Structure formats: C-alpha cells, structure tokens
C-alpha cells in the first residue's frame, strides 16, 4: 500500500516538474512572479483550488462521466499563460497592481479541471488489479500539490534573491519574468493552434 501511495505521489510530483511540459512550469511561474512571501495564504489557496479541481476532473474523466479533448488543453493552457503574462506586464508598466486573487482562483479552477481531464490516461496507466483508485487519486493529487508548492517557493526565492541581493526592483523582476514567459509560450501557441 505504501509503495502504491509513493508511486502515485511521485507521478503527481513529476507531472509538474516534467521538462517536456513547459506549460506547467510557465503557468506556475507567471502566476507566482508578481507576489511575495506576504501573499502565502493566497498562493496556497490557488494551489489548493487547482489541485481540488484537478482531483474532481480526474474522477469525472476516470469514471467516464465527462471528457475533454487533449488538443483543446494543448492550446488553451499556453493561451491562458500568455494572457496572464500580458496582464502582469501591463499592470506593472502602469505602476498599479490591482488585487486579482479572485481571477487567480477562477483561472486555477479552470486549468486544474482541464489538466485533470487530460491526466486520466497517465493516472490509469499506473493502476493495476491490486491498486486502490481512491488511494491512487489522493496520492497523485497530493504529489501535484507538493510540486506546485515547491515550484511557487522556488519562484519566490529566486525573486527574493534577484530583488534583494542583485538590487532589481520588484517591477523590473515582474516585467522581465513575464516577458520571458510570453516569449517562451508563443511558439507553443503556434505549434498547437487548432486548425
């Protein structure tokens, strides 16, 4: 049982840290970069919202109650990352950053749900006749939660290092990282554009 839990936990954790899935990394970075450690409650909240919607969608898809095309996610996820990156750039350029935690929760719920539908194949491939679906689902999503949390912490620590040690302003940090993410996500949009 513990081996099964650890295997699913690892799968969820490395679902976030998979180098072939840049959109996952870019999504977390572009959402985290404007914030500081003072916002930990909000960041924890959107990670929990994303994980919960991922779990619900995975359940719906696993039991064939509802399905979503993987093609749609391959385009929608980079598109949302691009929109968030542009939002960060325009808000920082104006010098006003409005509170958009509500938008963050909605985006997290939508993308978590979409990812849950797409992750069904990966999740199902790990199940065998001795596996408990509930234990697998909870372990997989807990691994996902820990992966998201770790990537948020890495982004926050990198931002803190850049801002305090290298004396970048918060504004420059947000503009640079958002522009970098936008530059990396545009080729994904072109490649996955639905015909």
Secondary structure, 3 states (H helix, E strand, C coil): CHHHHHHHHHHHHHHHCCCCCHHHHHHHHHHHCCCCHHHHHHHHHHHHHHHHHHHHHHHHHHCCCCCCCHHHHHHHHHHHHHHHHHHHHHHHHHCCCCCCHHHHHHHHHHHHHHHHHHCHHHHHHHCCCCCCHHHHHHHHHHHHHHHHHHHHHHHHHHHHHHHHHCCCCHHHHHHHHHHHHHHHHHHHHHHCCCC
